[in-house]
Amino acid sequence: MYLTSERKKEIFKTYGGSESNSGGAESQIALFTERIIHLSEHMKMHKKDRFTQRALVGLVGKRRRLLDYLKREDIERYRSIIQQLGLRK
């Protein structure tokens, strides 16, 4: 598995503040970004894998909705996570 529990805890600690903060918007956005990067690499090698493509589009949509929520609620947290993850926009 590409995303071990240790890696998840590291992501949650870096972006969410603590290892147990797995439900925060920043934590979820960072986790989705990690999964999106992995699936994008997979899609580069397996161009006709439609199931992975569908999963990738779904994850991008989830991340976009979370980013929109964060932008509405707290613009500073939104700008911070965008900068930390190196996302465009």
URZI-V5388 format. One record per residue. N is the residue number from 0. PHI is phi in whole degrees, -180 to 180 (* if undefined). D_CENTER is the distance of its C-alpha to the mean C-alpha in Angstrom with 2 decimals. Layout:
BEGIN
N/PHI/D_CENTER, N/PHI/D_CENTER
END
This chain:
BEGIN
0/*/16.89, 1/-77/14.35, 2/-119/12.20, 3/-79/15.02, 4/-66/15.43, 5/-66/16.30, 6/-66/13.09, 7/-62/11.18, 8/-62/13.85, 9/-64/13.48, 10/-63/9.82, 11/-62/11.07, 12/-69/14.17, 13/-69/12.88, 14/-102/10.61, 15/-100/12.18, 16/105/15.68, 17/-147/16.73, 18/-66/16.02, 19/-89/16.87, 20/-86/14.58, 21/-94/12.00, 22/-104/12.26, 23/-67/11.72, 24/-60/9.65, 25/-64/8.43, 26/-63/7.74, 27/-66/5.87, 28/-63/3.70, 29/-65/3.73, 30/-66/3.94, 31/-62/2.32, 32/-64/2.66, 33/-60/5.32, 34/-68/6.40, 35/-65/6.69, 36/-61/8.62, 37/-63/10.61, 38/-68/11.54, 39/-64/12.50, 40/-63/14.76, 41/-62/16.20, 42/-68/16.99, 43/-66/18.83, 44/-87/21.14, 45/-119/21.51, 46/-66/21.88, 47/-99/23.49, 48/-80/21.08, 49/-73/20.64, 50/-67/19.01, 51/-68/16.02, 52/-62/16.06, 53/-65/16.08, 54/-63/13.15, 55/-64/11.15, 56/-64/12.48, 57/-63/11.69, 58/-66/7.93, 59/-62/8.20, 60/-65/10.54, 61/-62/8.75, 62/-64/6.08, 63/-63/9.43, 64/-65/11.32, 65/-65/9.47, 66/-65/9.86, 67/-63/13.38, 68/-60/14.11, 69/-65/13.32, 70/-65/15.41, 71/-67/18.18, 72/-82/18.37, 73/-151/18.00, 74/-65/17.87, 75/-69/18.03, 76/-64/14.86, 77/-61/13.17, 78/-63/14.89, 79/-64/14.11, 80/-69/10.30, 81/-62/10.75, 82/-68/13.28, 83/-63/11.69, 84/-87/8.73, 85/72/11.38, 86/-84/10.12, 87/-78/13.19, 88/120/14.88
END
